[in-house]
């Protein structure tokens, strides 16, 4: 995973109460991304965990798109993967979706639809890596089909999904996996009127965080997720479907091994690194300045 998004970067000083380098000024659309390419530290080589999570509920995804196709039977099926990133996971799932719809079309003796696939992520995403893998993707689909694969039109759609991305009523199926727990920005309420962090010594919600920290994250998540749903409601056709996979927690406590364990490790690692920098360069660095824009909502059936 690339942690560039937690670093303080310069932005529009008009949005900062006190400091132009504040994370409040960070333009997520311009700076946040997973590590691109196919190298050792790339997302493509380090996304097995996300793939496993997606595979765990793949039967739900396939059943949902099959039900959609059976009920709507469009000639042109619009599919969007929101937060596609740059690894092989997205195209692998698109292939499964195409084959699932193909199986349904054969069962109901209906011609195969054409597929319009929109791969969305932030503009800084490495879309080139995805596009370079398309020839192999198309070749693989043509196997066992006498070199006559289904008609699939794939395009990249850069932009934040916290807002409108597509024209009205153009999508039948929306999929998003391990993306929606990333917030649109670092919650502004994490800073006091002087621009100082209220979550001192931490980069995320921890045992030492005051209650106002988790409240700030929760409020930002509510705002973001509400905007996401409103935007998608305008883009989906009547009878459209969505499958959304995101981090969650089963208890009230934000501090557990599942959600905060790795952030605790990261926070301690940063603290050690900062202390070493101070020893070598005699420079004062405030670790509270580094904050993560991620939130895991509470999972209760029928409740938020």
C-alpha positions as CSV (number, residue, x, y, z in Angstrom):
1,X,0.0,0.0,0.0
2,X,1.1,3.5,-0.7
3,X,0.9,5.9,2.2
4,X,1.6,9.1,0.3
5,X,-1.9,10.3,1.3
6,X,-1.1,10.8,4.9
7,X,1.8,13.2,4.3
8,X,1.2,16.9,4.7
9,X,1.4,18.6,1.4
10,X,1.0,22.2,0.3
11,X,-2.4,23.3,-1.1
12,X,-4.8,26.2,-1.1
13,X,-3.9,28.2,2.0
14,X,-7.4,29.7,2.1
15,X,-8.7,26.3,3.4
16,X,-6.3,26.1,6.3
17,X,-7.0,27.8,9.6
18,X,-3.4,28.2,10.5
19,X,-0.9,26.3,8.3
20,X,-0.6,26.1,4.5
21,X,1.1,22.7,5.0
22,X,-1.8,21.2,6.9
23,X,-3.3,18.0,5.6
24,X,-6.6,19.9,5.5
25,X,-5.2,21.5,2.3
26,X,-4.3,18.2,0.7
27,X,-6.1,17.7,-2.6
28,X,-6.8,14.0,-2.5
29,X,-7.6,13.8,-6.2
30,X,-4.2,15.0,-7.1
31,X,-1.9,13.3,-4.7
32,X,-3.5,10.0,-3.4
33,X,-2.8,6.7,-5.2
34,X,-1.7,3.2,-4.7
35,X,1.9,2.4,-5.9
36,X,1.7,1.9,-9.6
37,X,3.6,-0.3,-12.0
38,X,4.3,-4.0,-11.5
39,X,7.4,-3.7,-9.3
40,X,8.1,-5.3,-5.9
41,X,6.3,-2.6,-3.9
42,X,3.5,-2.0,-6.4
43,X,-0.2,-2.5,-5.6
44,X,-0.3,-5.1,-8.4
45,X,2.2,-7.2,-6.4
46,X,0.7,-6.5,-3.0
47,X,-3.1,-6.8,-3.4
48,X,-3.6,-10.5,-2.6
49,X,-5.5,-9.6,0.6
50,X,-8.0,-7.4,-1.3
51,X,-8.4,-10.2,-3.9
52,X,-9.1,-12.7,-1.2
53,X,-11.8,-10.4,0.4
54,X,-13.4,-10.0,-3.0
55,X,-13.3,-13.7,-3.7
56,X,-15.0,-14.4,-0.4
57,X,-18.2,-12.7,-1.5
58,X,-17.8,-13.3,-5.2
59,X,-20.8,-15.5,-5.2
60,X,-22.9,-12.5,-4.0
61,X,-21.5,-10.4,-6.8
62,X,-22.2,-12.9,-9.5
63,X,-25.7,-13.7,-8.3
64,X,-26.5,-10.0,-8.2
65,X,-25.4,-9.3,-11.7
66,X,-27.1,-12.4,-13.0
67,X,-30.4,-11.4,-11.3
68,X,-30.0,-7.9,-12.8
69,X,-29.5,-9.2,-16.3
70,X,-32.4,-11.7,-16.0
71,X,-34.8,-9.0,-14.9
72,X,-33.6,-6.1,-17.2
73,X,-32.0,-8.0,-20.2
74,X,-30.4,-4.9,-21.7
75,X,-28.8,-5.0,-25.1
76,X,-25.9,-2.9,-23.7
77,X,-24.9,-3.5,-20.1
78,X,-23.2,-0.7,-18.3
79,X,-20.8,-1.8,-15.5
80,X,-18.6,0.5,-13.3
81,X,-15.8,-0.6,-11.0
82,X,-15.2,2.3,-8.6
83,X,-11.7,2.3,-7.1
84,X,-10.3,-0.1,-9.6
85,X,-6.7,0.7,-8.7
86,X,-3.9,-0.6,-11.0
87,X,-3.5,-4.3,-10.3
88,X,-5.0,-7.3,-11.9
89,X,-8.0,-7.6,-9.5
90,X,-10.4,-5.4,-11.4
91,X,-10.1,-7.1,-14.8
92,X,-10.2,-10.5,-13.2
93,X,-13.5,-9.7,-11.7
94,X,-14.9,-8.1,-14.9
95,X,-14.0,-11.4,-16.7
96,X,-16.0,-13.3,-14.1
97,X,-19.0,-10.9,-14.5
98,X,-19.0,-11.3,-18.3
99,X,-19.0,-15.1,-17.9
100,X,-21.7,-15.0,-15.4
101,X,-24.0,-12.9,-17.7
102,X,-23.0,-15.2,-20.6
103,X,-24.2,-18.2,-18.6
104,X,-27.5,-16.5,-17.8
105,X,-28.1,-15.4,-21.4
106,X,-27.7,-19.0,-22.6
107,X,-30.2,-20.3,-20.0
108,X,-32.9,-17.8,-21.0
109,X,-32.0,-18.1,-24.8
110,X,-31.3,-14.4,-25.0
111,X,-28.5,-12.8,-27.2
112,X,-25.4,-11.8,-25.2
113,X,-25.4,-8.1,-24.5
114,X,-22.5,-5.8,-25.3
115,X,-20.6,-4.7,-22.2
116,X,-19.7,-1.1,-21.4
117,X,-17.1,-1.2,-18.6
118,X,-16.0,1.9,-16.8
119,X,-12.9,1.6,-14.6
120,X,-12.8,4.5,-12.1
121,X,-10.2,5.7,-9.7
122,X,-8.5,9.0,-8.8
123,X,-6.6,10.8,-11.6
124,X,-3.3,9.8,-10.1
125,X,-4.0,6.1,-10.5
126,X,-1.8,4.2,-12.8
127,X,-4.4,3.5,-15.5
128,X,-1.6,2.8,-18.0
129,X,-0.8,-0.5,-16.3
130,X,-4.4,-1.5,-16.6
131,X,-4.6,-0.6,-20.3
132,X,-1.4,-2.5,-21.0
133,X,-3.0,-5.7,-19.7
134,X,-6.1,-5.3,-21.9
135,X,-4.7,-7.3,-24.9
136,X,-4.2,-10.3,-22.7
137,X,-7.6,-9.8,-21.2
138,X,-9.4,-9.8,-24.5
139,X,-7.3,-12.8,-25.7
140,X,-8.2,-14.7,-22.6
141,X,-11.9,-14.1,-23.2
142,X,-11.7,-15.4,-26.7
143,X,-10.4,-18.8,-25.5
144,X,-12.8,-21.6,-26.1
145,X,-15.1,-19.2,-28.0
146,X,-13.7,-19.8,-31.5
147,X,-11.9,-16.5,-31.3
148,X,-15.3,-14.7,-31.1
149,X,-15.4,-13.1,-27.7
150,X,-18.2,-10.9,-26.4
151,X,-18.3,-7.3,-27.3
152,X,-16.7,-5.4,-24.5
153,X,-15.8,-1.7,-24.5
154,X,-13.5,-0.7,-21.6
155,X,-12.6,2.9,-20.6
156,X,-10.9,4.6,-17.8
157,X,-12.9,7.2,-15.8
158,X,-10.7,9.2,-13.5
159,X,-12.2,11.2,-10.7
160,X,-13.5,11.0,-7.1
161,X,-16.6,8.9,-6.6
162,X,-17.6,11.3,-3.9
163,X,-19.7,13.2,-6.5
164,X,-21.1,12.6,-10.0
165,X,-19.0,10.6,-12.5
166,X,-21.4,9.4,-15.2
167,X,-24.4,10.7,-17.1
168,X,-27.9,9.9,-15.7
169,X,-29.3,6.4,-16.1
170,X,-26.3,4.9,-17.9
171,X,-25.2,2.2,-15.5
172,X,-26.8,-1.1,-14.7
173,X,-24.3,-2.5,-12.2
174,X,-21.9,-0.7,-9.8
175,X,-19.1,-2.5,-8.0
176,X,-16.6,-1.2,-5.5
177,X,-14.2,-3.2,-3.4
178,X,-11.9,-2.0,-0.6
179,X,-12.3,1.7,-1.6
180,X,-15.2,3.3,0.3
181,X,-13.5,3.2,3.6
182,X,-11.1,5.8,2.2
183,X,-12.6,9.2,3.0
184,X,-12.7,12.2,0.7
185,X,-10.4,14.1,3.0
186,X,-8.9,14.2,6.5
187,X,-11.8,15.2,8.7
188,X,-11.5,18.9,9.5
189,X,-12.7,18.4,13.0
190,X,-9.4,16.7,13.8
191,X,-7.9,20.1,14.1
192,X,-8.6,22.9,16.6
193,X,-9.1,26.6,15.7
194,X,-5.3,27.0,15.7
195,X,-4.8,24.2,13.2
196,X,-3.3,21.8,15.7
197,X,-4.2,18.1,15.8
198,X,-6.5,17.0,18.7
199,X,-5.2,13.5,18.2
200,X,-1.7,14.1,19.5
201,X,0.9,11.4,18.9
202,X,-1.4,9.3,16.7
203,X,-2.1,9.0,13.0
204,X,-5.5,7.3,13.5
205,X,-8.0,6.4,16.2
206,X,-6.2,4.8,19.1
207,X,-6.7,4.0,22.8
208,X,-5.3,7.4,23.7
209,X,-7.5,9.3,21.2
210,X,-10.3,11.5,22.8
211,X,-13.9,10.6,21.8
212,X,-14.0,13.7,19.5
213,X,-11.6,11.9,17.2
214,X,-13.8,9.0,16.4
215,X,-16.7,11.3,16.1
216,X,-14.9,13.4,13.5
217,X,-14.1,10.4,11.4
218,X,-17.7,9.1,11.7
219,X,-19.2,12.5,10.7
220,X,-16.9,12.6,7.6
221,X,-17.8,9.1,6.7
222,X,-21.5,9.9,6.9
223,X,-21.1,13.0,4.7
224,X,-19.0,11.1,2.1
225,X,-21.2,8.0,2.0
226,X,-24.4,10.0,1.7
227,X,-22.9,11.9,-1.2
228,X,-21.7,8.6,-2.8
229,X,-25.2,7.1,-2.6
230,X,-26.9,10.2,-3.9
231,X,-24.6,10.4,-6.9
232,X,-25.0,6.7,-7.8
233,X,-28.8,6.9,-7.5
234,X,-28.7,9.4,-10.4
235,X,-26.4,7.3,-12.5
236,X,-28.1,3.9,-12.1
237,X,-31.0,2.8,-14.3
238,X,-34.2,1.7,-12.7
239,X,-33.7,-1.8,-11.4
240,X,-29.9,-1.3,-11.3
241,X,-27.7,-3.0,-8.6
242,X,-24.7,-2.2,-6.5
243,X,-22.2,-4.5,-4.7
244,X,-20.1,-2.5,-2.2
245,X,-17.3,-4.1,-0.2
246,X,-15.6,-2.1,2.5
247,X,-13.9,-2.4,5.8
248,X,-16.2,-2.6,8.8
249,X,-16.2,-3.6,12.5
250,X,-18.7,-5.7,14.5
251,X,-18.2,-3.9,17.8
252,X,-18.6,-0.3,19.1
253,X,-14.9,-0.1,19.9
254,X,-12.8,1.5,17.1
255,X,-9.6,0.1,18.6
256,X,-9.4,-3.6,17.7
257,X,-6.9,-5.9,16.0
258,X,-8.9,-5.9,12.7
259,X,-9.1,-2.1,12.1
260,X,-6.5,-0.3,14.1
261,X,-3.7,-2.8,14.7
262,X,-1.7,-2.0,11.5
263,X,-2.2,1.8,12.0
264,X,-0.7,1.4,15.5
265,X,2.3,-0.3,14.0
266,X,2.6,2.4,11.4
267,X,2.3,5.1,14.0
268,X,5.0,3.6,16.1
269,X,7.3,3.1,13.1
270,X,6.8,6.8,12.2
271,X,7.6,7.8,15.7
272,X,10.8,5.8,15.7
273,X,11.7,7.3,12.3
274,X,11.0,10.8,13.5
275,X,13.1,10.3,16.6
276,X,16.0,9.2,14.4
277,X,15.7,12.2,12.1
278,X,15.7,14.5,15.2
279,X,18.8,12.9,16.5
280,X,20.6,13.3,13.1
281,X,19.4,16.6,11.9
282,X,18.2,18.2,15.2
283,X,14.9,19.0,13.4
284,X,11.6,19.2,15.2
285,X,8.8,17.1,13.6
286,X,5.3,16.7,14.9
287,X,4.0,13.2,14.3
288,X,0.4,14.4,15.0
289,X,0.7,16.2,11.7
290,X,0.4,12.9,9.8
291,X,-3.2,11.7,9.8
292,X,-5.0,8.9,7.9
293,X,-8.2,9.5,5.9
294,X,-9.8,6.1,6.5
295,X,-12.8,4.9,8.5
296,X,-14.4,1.5,9.2
297,X,-18.1,1.8,9.9
298,X,-20.0,-0.3,12.4
299,X,-21.8,-3.2,10.7
300,X,-25.3,-3.9,12.0
301,X,-28.0,-5.3,9.8
302,X,-30.5,-2.6,9.1
303,X,-28.6,0.1,10.9
304,X,-25.7,2.5,10.1
